[in-house]
Amino acid sequence: MTQLKLVALKKLLADRWLNYYEATYQNPKQEEINYHFVSREANLTTDNLKHPVTASAVTMFCLNHDHSQVLLLRQFRLPLNDYVYGNSAGLIEPGETVEQAIERELVEETGYQGVHID
C-alpha cells in the first residue's frame, strides 16, 4: 500500500456535533491530495490525527436469542423529511465504557434492559 504523508489539516466548519475538516496529503510523487471528513473531535491537528483516538460513539447490531430477528429503529430525519430505519446508536458520555454506553443507549432508545453484550 502506498504511504501518504499528512502535511496539513484545516477545519472548514464547526457546529454543535460535528466538525468538517480538509486534510492535505502528499503521495510518493510529491503530489497533493485533499481529503474531506467529519469528526466529533473539535481540536484535531496534524499531530493528534496521526495517533489512534478513543471511540466517541457506539452503534449496536441487536439480535434476538435465536438470531431470527434484528432490531431496527424507525427515526425521523429532518434532512430527508422522512423516516429511516437503522441501528440503535449514540455518543459515549465522559467516563463511560463502551459497554455502559451500549446499555444506556438501548434503554434510552428502546426501553430494553438487561441485554447480553457481545
C-alpha positions as CSV (number, residue, x, y, z in Angstrom):
1,M,0.0,0.0,0.0
2,T,1.3,3.5,-0.9
3,Q,2.1,5.6,2.1
4,L,0.7,9.1,2.1
5,K,2.1,11.9,4.3
6,L,-0.2,14.2,6.1
7,V,1.0,17.7,5.5
8,A,-1.8,20.0,6.5
9,L,-5.2,19.9,8.3
10,K,-7.7,22.7,8.2
11,K,-11.1,23.0,10.0
12,L,-13.6,24.2,7.4
13,L,-16.8,24.2,9.5
14,A,-17.8,23.5,13.1
15,D,-21.2,23.1,14.7
16,R,-22.6,21.6,17.9
17,W,-22.0,17.9,17.0
18,L,-19.6,17.7,14.0
19,N,-16.5,19.4,12.7
20,Y,-15.7,19.4,9.0
21,Y,-12.0,19.1,8.0
22,E,-9.8,19.2,4.9
23,A,-6.7,17.1,5.2
24,T,-3.9,17.5,2.7
25,Y,-1.7,14.5,2.0
26,Q,1.3,14.1,-0.2
27,N,1.9,10.9,-2.2
28,P,5.4,9.5,-3.0
29,K,5.4,11.6,-6.3
30,Q,5.1,14.7,-4.1
31,E,1.5,15.3,-5.4
32,E,-1.0,16.8,-3.0
33,I,-4.3,15.0,-2.4
34,N,-7.1,16.7,-0.4
35,Y,-9.5,14.6,1.7
36,H,-12.6,15.9,3.4
37,F,-14.0,14.3,6.5
38,V,-16.1,15.0,9.6
39,S,-15.2,14.3,13.2
40,R,-16.7,14.8,16.6
41,E,-13.3,16.0,17.7
42,A,-13.2,19.7,17.8
43,N,-9.4,20.2,18.1
44,L,-7.8,17.9,15.6
45,T,-4.2,18.8,14.5
46,T,-1.8,17.1,12.1
47,D,0.0,15.7,15.3
48,N,-3.0,14.2,17.0
49,L,-4.7,13.0,13.8
50,K,-1.7,10.6,13.4
51,H,-2.4,8.8,16.7
52,P,-5.3,6.4,17.4
53,V,-8.3,8.1,19.0
54,T,-10.7,6.6,21.5
55,A,-14.2,5.8,20.5
56,S,-16.7,8.6,20.9
57,A,-19.8,6.8,19.8
58,V,-21.4,3.3,19.7
59,T,-23.8,1.6,17.4
60,M,-25.5,-1.7,18.1
61,F,-26.5,-4.6,15.9
62,C,-29.1,-6.3,18.0
63,L,-30.4,-9.9,17.5
64,N,-33.0,-11.9,19.4
65,H,-31.9,-15.1,21.2
66,D,-32.2,-17.4,18.2
67,H,-30.9,-14.8,15.7
68,S,-34.1,-14.8,13.7
69,Q,-34.8,-11.1,14.1
70,V,-32.9,-7.9,14.0
71,L,-33.8,-4.8,16.0
72,L,-34.2,-1.7,13.8
73,L,-35.3,1.8,14.9
74,R,-37.6,4.0,12.9
75,Q,-36.5,7.6,13.3
76,F,-37.5,10.8,11.6
77,R,-34.6,12.7,9.9
78,L,-35.0,16.3,9.1
79,P,-32.6,16.5,6.0
80,L,-34.7,13.8,4.4
81,N,-38.1,15.0,5.7
82,D,-38.9,11.3,6.2
83,Y,-38.3,8.3,8.4
84,V,-35.4,6.0,8.1
85,Y,-34.6,2.6,9.6
86,G,-31.3,2.0,11.3
87,N,-29.4,0.6,14.3
88,S,-29.5,2.0,17.8
89,A,-26.5,4.3,18.3
90,G,-25.3,7.2,20.4
91,L,-22.4,9.1,21.9
92,I,-20.2,7.7,24.7
93,E,-20.5,10.0,27.7
94,P,-17.4,11.1,29.6
95,G,-16.2,8.4,32.0
96,E,-18.4,5.8,30.4
97,T,-17.1,2.5,29.0
98,V,-18.3,1.2,25.6
99,E,-20.5,-1.4,27.3
100,Q,-22.1,1.2,29.6
101,A,-22.8,3.4,26.6
102,I,-24.4,0.5,24.8
103,E,-26.6,-0.4,27.8
104,R,-27.7,3.3,28.3
105,E,-28.4,3.9,24.6
106,L,-30.5,0.8,24.3
107,V,-32.6,1.8,27.4
108,E,-33.0,5.4,26.1
109,E,-33.9,4.4,22.6
110,T,-35.8,1.1,23.0
111,G,-36.5,0.6,26.7
112,Y,-34.7,-2.8,26.6
113,Q,-32.8,-3.6,29.8
114,G,-30.5,-6.5,30.9
115,V,-29.3,-7.4,27.4
116,H,-26.3,-9.6,26.7
117,I,-23.5,-7.6,25.0
118,D,-21.0,-9.4,22.8
